[in-house]
């Protein structure tokens, strides 16, 4: 945070973003997250759709930062000539995240309505589905040995979070985005090789 306290805060902020994006400085990026989060939250609250979507403002702000991190490369940083240009782009990321969340929520609502309009499952069908799901996750958990892969299993395949967001949420588990992709690749290979899961899938097909 010391850099942001020098005479010209705009220049300091620009240099901080340069360190984070061009130099891939994790400490600089962490400073950006802390220093600019109040501004991001204000932008989130200014988006009309944010008042009715089921997402916390803090989560939306973090997703906007993750979107910027994923989109900006060292090669394209030169297109931004000052801090104002970087913040303008960051604000578009906030708007895009809010819009995406609103669309996703609308889609879930429509899907839920369609499901309610269809025939209701019998108690026996519901119990069978729950038993099958429990058995599947029990088998999966047995073949996932590391904290990295268990995190990928839940956050990628249950919460449907992108790799950049997983990296942002778990810096203690993943050193960089490559580590996230590597853990995901290892997880998928492990699951494909599991004889227990192949047997489970065969039994499901026979049923």
C-alpha positions in Angstrom: 0.0 0.0 0.0 3.0 2.3 0.4 3.1 3.0 -3.3 -0.4 4.5 -3.2 0.8 7.1 -0.7 3.3 8.9 -2.8 2.6 12.4 -4.2 0.7 11.5 -7.4 -1.8 8.8 -6.5 -3.0 8.4 -10.1 0.6 7.6 -11.2 1.1 5.3 -8.2 -2.1 3.4 -9.1 -1.1 3.1 -12.7 2.3 1.6 -11.7 0.6 -0.7 -9.3 -1.6 -2.1 -12.1 1.5 -2.4 -14.3 3.2 -4.5 -11.7 0.2 -6.7 -11.3 -0.5 -7.2 -15.0 2.9 -6.9 -16.7 5.1 -8.3 -14.0 2.4 -10.7 -12.7 3.2 -9.4 -9.2 0.8 -11.2 -6.8 1.5 -8.7 -4.0 0.6 -5.8 -6.2 -2.6 -7.6 -7.3 -3.5 -8.2 -3.7 -3.0 -4.5 -2.9 -5.3 -3.6 -5.8 -8.0 -5.9 -4.5 -7.9 -4.3 -1.1 -7.5 -0.7 -2.2 -10.1 -0.6 -5.0 -12.8 -2.9 -3.5 -14.9 0.0 -2.0 -14.9 1.6 -5.5 -15.9 -1.7 -7.1 -18.7 -2.2 -4.6 -20.0 1.3 -5.3 -20.0 0.5 -9.1 -21.9 -2.8 -8.4 -24.6 -0.9 -6.4 -25.0 1.6 -9.2 -26.0 -1.2 -11.6 -29.8 -1.5 -11.7 -29.7 -5.3 -12.0 -27.7 -5.7 -8.8 -30.7 -4.9 -6.7 -32.6 -8.1 -7.6 -30.0 -10.7 -8.3 -29.0 -13.2 -5.6 -25.3 -12.3 -5.4 -23.4 -10.5 -2.7 -21.8 -7.2 -3.8 -18.4 -8.4 -2.6 -18.6 -11.5 -4.7 -19.6 -9.5 -7.8 -16.6 -7.2 -7.1 -14.2 -10.1 -6.8 -15.6 -11.6 -10.1 -15.0 -8.3 -11.9 -11.4 -8.3 -10.7 -11.0 -11.9 -11.8 -12.5 -11.0 -15.2 -10.0 -8.2 -15.6 -7.1 -10.5 -14.5 -8.1 -13.1 -17.1 -8.6 -10.6 -19.9 -5.6 -8.3 -19.6 -2.2 -9.6 -20.7 1.2 -8.0 -20.5 1.1 -7.5 -24.3 -2.1 -5.4 -24.2 -1.3 -3.3 -21.1 0.2 -0.6 -23.3 -3.2 0.2 -24.7 -4.0 1.8 -21.3 -2.2 5.1 -21.1 -3.2 6.0 -17.5 -5.1 5.0 -14.4 -8.4 6.4 -15.6 -8.3 4.1 -18.7 -7.7 1.1 -16.5 -10.4 2.0 -14.1 -12.8 2.6 -17.0 -12.1 -0.9 -18.2 -12.5 -2.3 -14.7 -15.9 -0.6 -14.5 -17.0 -2.3 -17.7 -15.9 -5.6 -16.1 -18.2 -4.8 -13.2 -21.1 -4.1 -15.5 -20.5 -7.3 -17.5 -20.4 -9.5 -14.4 -23.6 -8.0 -13.1 -25.3 -8.6 -16.5 -24.0 -12.1 -16.7 -25.3 -12.9 -13.2 -28.7 -11.4 -14.0 -28.9 -13.5 -17.2 -27.9 -16.7 -15.3 -30.4 -16.1 -12.6 -33.1 -15.5 -15.2 -32.2 -18.7 -16.9 -32.3 -20.6 -13.6 -35.7 -19.1 -12.8 -37.1 -20.1 -16.2 -35.7 -23.6 -15.8 -37.2 -24.0 -12.4 -40.6 -22.9 -13.8 -40.3 -25.5 -16.5 -39.5 -28.2 -14.0 -42.5 -27.2 -11.8 -44.7 -27.4 -14.9 -43.7 -31.0 -15.6 -44.9 -34.1 -13.9 -43.8 -34.3 -10.2 -41.5 -37.3 -9.4 -42.8 -40.0 -7.1 -41.3 -40.4 -3.6 -39.7 -43.6 -4.9 -38.0 -41.8 -7.8 -36.8 -39.0 -5.5 -35.3 -41.5 -3.0 -33.6 -43.4 -5.8 -32.1 -40.3 -7.3 -30.8 -39.1 -3.9 -29.3 -42.6 -3.2 -27.6 -42.6 -6.6 -26.2 -39.1 -6.1 -24.9 -39.9 -2.6 -23.2 -43.1 -3.9 -21.6 -41.3 -6.8 -20.1 -38.5 -4.6 -19.0 -41.1 -2.1 -17.1 -42.9 -4.8 -15.7 -39.7 -6.3 -14.5 -38.5 -2.9 -12.6 -41.8 -2.3 -10.5 -41.3 -5.5 -9.7 -37.6 -4.9 -6.6 -37.6 -2.6 -5.5 -33.9 -2.5 -6.9 -30.7 -1.2 -6.3 -29.1 -4.6 -8.3 -31.7 -6.5 -11.1 -31.7 -3.9 -11.3 -27.9 -4.3 -11.5 -28.2 -8.1 -14.1 -31.0 -7.8 -16.5 -28.8 -5.7 -15.8 -25.3 -7.1 -15.5 -26.2 -10.7 -18.1 -29.0 -11.1 -20.6 -28.0 -8.4 -20.3 -24.2 -8.1 -19.3 -23.9 -11.8 -16.6 -21.4 -11.0 -14.0 -20.5 -13.7 -10.3 -21.3 -13.0 -9.4 -17.6 -12.5 -12.0 -17.3 -9.8 -10.8 -20.5 -8.1 -7.3 -19.1 -8.1 -8.5 -15.8 -6.5 -10.4 -17.7 -3.8 -7.6 -20.1 -3.0 -4.2 -18.6 -3.3 -2.9 -20.8 -0.5 -3.6 -23.9 -2.7 -2.6 -22.7 -6.2 0.5 -20.7 -7.0 -0.8 -19.6 -10.4 -3.4 -20.3 -13.0 -1.3 -23.1 -14.4 -1.6 -25.0 -11.1 -5.4 -24.7 -11.3 -5.5 -26.2 -14.8 -3.0 -28.9 -13.9 -5.1 -29.9 -10.8 -8.2 -30.0 -13.0 -6.5 -32.1 -15.6 -5.2 -34.5 -13.0 -8.6 -34.8 -11.4 -10.3 -35.7 -14.7 -7.7 -38.3 -15.5 -8.0 -39.8 -12.1 -11.8 -40.0 -12.4 -11.6 -41.5 -15.8 -9.2 -44.2 -14.6 -11.3 -45.2 -11.5 -12.7 -48.7 -11.9 -15.3 -48.0 -9.2 -16.7 -45.1 -11.2 -16.7 -47.1 -14.4 -18.6 -49.8 -12.6 -21.0 -47.3 -11.2 -21.6 -45.9 -14.7 -22.1 -49.4 -16.1 -24.7 -50.2 -13.5 -26.5 -46.9 -14.2 -26.7 -47.8 -17.9 -28.0 -51.2 -17.1 -30.7 -49.8 -14.9 
